[in-house]
Amino acid sequence: MGNDIDANEPLGLTAPADGAWLRSRLSAHSVGTRTQSVEVTNPAASALPRTFINCPATNWFAQYARYAQTQPGWRYRESATVHDAMVTMPQGLVDLLIEVT
């Protein structure tokens, strides 16, 4: 992701000022985060709490949300907003992060 995308779509932001603010902070994102699996072999790491926070308004990560909902050891929470919850619902995101820590 870089500055060559429209800051309002597909990010789901509707306020032009929010889109402009976010666009000014975007940077390249490694494709490897979407194509390379993570293998956890350390039992201590496997025992750490895991929470999937889904922002279904943009529905980008539905397949991962379904996975987290069905796997032992995962907690699942939703925030009724778009992917960039830190822009659209900052206090709601803070409250959710405090809940899961």
Secondary structure, 3 states (H helix, E strand, C coil): CCCCCCCCCCCCCCCHHHHHHHHCCCCCCCCHHHHCCCCCCCHHHHCCCEEEEECCCCCCCHHHHHHHHHCCCEEEEECCCCCCHHHHCHHHHHHHHHHHC
